[in-house]
Amino acid sequence: MRSDQDRGVVEQLPRARRQARQGGAHASLYLIKPASCTAGPGEPITRPVGYAGKIAYEGELGIVIGRRCQAVTAAQASACIGGYTCVNDVTAADVLHENGDFAQWCRAKGFDTFVAWVR
């Protein structure tokens, strides 16, 4: 059973997508993760130093980009895919809402080892 805080994290993304559709392309939500946040198969996911809050996780389908691409059409995009993998997407849930005016998606999801992948 999800807590109210869990529901807030989960429900925020659909709301952001809806707002992006209403506001046009300039309002799109982009989530990025730095290269340092990856953990390979069998490597531990570590809690950020000094963070004692809730750690949330969810399974995702990871798309591995196999070659450099930019401004490709939807038809060309599949040629850029190098493969697929299962990903454990981790979030420092309390960091997500530190600023009540703007959700901190990149900060909350970008800590070292916060995306673990399977071979």
N, C-alpha and C positions, 0 to 999 in steps of 0.2 A: 504494500500500500504506500502510495506516495504522500509525502508531507506537503504542506502548503508551499514551502520553499521549493521543493522539487517541482511541483506543478508550475510555479512561477518561471523556473528555468526552462522547462519544456514548452510552456505556452508562449514564451517571449518570441521565439523564432517565427511561428506562423503570423503573429501580429506584425513583426518587422517586415515579413514578406508582403503582407497586405498593405502596409504603409508604403513600401517601395513601389508596388503596383499603382497605388493611388498618386504617388508623388513623381512618377516617371523614373527614367534610368538614373538620373542624378542622385536619387535617394536609395539606390540599391545597397543591400547589406552584403559586405564581403568579409569572409572569415579567412584569415591567413595564420599560418603557423610557421615559426622560424625553424630552420633546419635543426637547431639544438634541441627541439622538443621531441625528436623521434627516439624511440627505443626499439631495438630489433627483437627478433624472436627470442624468448627466454630471458630477456633483460628486465630488471625490476622497474616498476613505475615508482618514482620517489616523490615524497611530499616536499613542497618548497620549504626551504629554511625559513623559520619564523611564521609559517602559516599553520594555524591549528584548526581551521574551519573545515567545512564539509567538502569532501572530494566526490564528485559525481562522475559516472562513466557510462558510455553507451557504445554498442557495436555499430560500426559503419562499414559500408563498402568503400574501399579505397581505390581510386583510379590512378594508376601509375602513368605519368606522362613520359613517353618513350623518346621524344625528341623535342627540340626547341620549336615553339610555334607562337604565332602572334597574328591576331586579326584573321583567323581562319573561319571559314563558313561552317555551318553545322554539318554539311556533307563532308568537308575536309577534316573535321575534328577526329573522327574515328581512326584516321591514319596516324594520328599523333599518340594514340594510346598504346603503351608498352605492355600493359597487363592490368590485372586486378588483384586485390588482396583484402583480407579482413583487417579492420583497424579497431583498436580500442581507443575511442576519443574521450579524453579525460578533461574535466573542468573543475577549477577551484571555485565552487558555487558562490561562496561569500564574496569573492572578488568581483564577480559578475555584477553585483548590485551595489558596490561601494559608492558609486555616483548615481544618485536617484534620478538624475536627468538624462543619463545616457549609459546604456548597458555596456560593460567593458568586456565584450566577447573575446577580442584578441588577447588581452591581458589574462583573462581567466582560463583560456585554453592554450596559452603559449609557453607555459613553464617547461623546463627541461623534462624530458621523458613523458610528456602528456599526450603523445600519440604513439601507441605501441602497435606494431604490425606483425602479421604472421606470414611466414614464407609460403 
